[in-house]
């Protein structure tokens, strides 16, 4: 067990390091000079040279990478090129990360709740009207671009029910109810396509388990249907379900990036899009790497949950 | 390969196929038949609501939105198809070779796939746009990069499954070179599974193009693409909500067709390979 954990940790560190390498060198290959981005196209040559010196841009690439990496390990991602006064990137990330984590978790929670209901109804009423309805909803959900859904949601919900603000976001640090309310529409827009994917998987997994021998045996023991469903059927179906959730986290976060920008939510996603427009390389680098770490961390979490659900895996 | 009869018996698939054919006809023939051009401006009819002469209304330049959706739909479809084709080509090549060679090439590919999978899809695309710049061909490359790991992983695991099959063993025994076996024995048998994946990826590719262009990082106006039209619609959403709403609805119909088609195809795929397609 310890050995497996150590191996896992090593592989994780390897992936992060490889990610850092790729992100760093791809950024260096990008067109545009960071010094000119920061100082303007017509900056004086001596200013440009000074800028390069202070930001270590005059060193060989490998030295720059080592410098950047050791800084990153200490929580120092350099300074923003476009924001006035050269704001430290780490501070930007630290203020934006909780917002993105909140929206992502909120969307995931909504997606799980919706898909649990729809998937269960569809599987238990297989072939009947409720199943057709639920399955159609699921296919429809996958087919709607989340950012478009976000806008339509604003249009129909925010304008008719003013309790949901159509723009702006209250940070969960300030007020949790406010964050839950103002984050509802964005989270729902991200959750809808996800819920559709999850519901389909849950339905398929439930249908597979429903006809296993151990379920028939449990019935022959005279156990209640509810008990059988919760302890035998759902529990085993959840293994496939949770695995798929883990695989979808990267799409979910992808949705978060676009939705944050559209709803004006000050998270990592909108930071990265703004940085992409401004060609603010240090910020883009740090954002990409942070997202990488989030995905790896959630994959690890999913693995742990799966091992808990399916003890055979631990062996 | 797929037989034709069960194709028509599967209702999901039939519905998907019908919608997809309708969409394809609309963006090719339909775009040629409409009386307007996608760039022709009409300043007497700015932001008119949907009517008989303009079924989806007009935009802020008085351009017919339906015409733009049809032309833009074609642009988006071509972009997505190019991206998916690139991803499928290189992904399959890499995946099959890795499975066949085993050893360090396989480890290397799997490592690369794991790394690419660890970036959120849109972050990867966004990152690529910064490195390469914005524009149509960069959107294609971004889609290709996002789907490359999916195709390479799929084709690797499928090749792995088929390598144990008697006919592959037989081909090995009679001394066929590896690349012939991959090309003549294995590729035809995994093609239907790759096709299923490509259909679904095509739908996702359209969403990705729309997303990137919606943010202004993808296809640049005045070229119409679905993302560009949606982004336009967002600018005057308060005044003319139909542009964004109806365009998105049109996109959803196209995606619905592709998704249903892919689902149906998946049900028909070889049971032995179905596991890998999930």
Interface residues (C-beta under 8 A of the other chain):
Chain A: X14 X15 X18 X19 X22 X23 X26 X27 X29 X30 X31 X139 X140 X142 X143 X144 X145 X147 X148 X149 X151 X152 X155 X201 X244 X249 X250 X251 X252 X253 X254 X255 X256 X257 X258 X261 X262 X272 X273 X276 X277 X279 X281 X284 X287 X288 X291 X292 X294 X295 X296 X299
Chain B: X111 X114 X115 X117 X118 X119 X120 X121 X122 X123 X125 X126 X127 X129 X130 X131 X132 X133 X203 X207 X210 X211 X214 X215 X216 X217 X230 X234 X237 X241 X244 X245 X248 X251 X252 X253 X255 X256 X259 X260 X263 X278
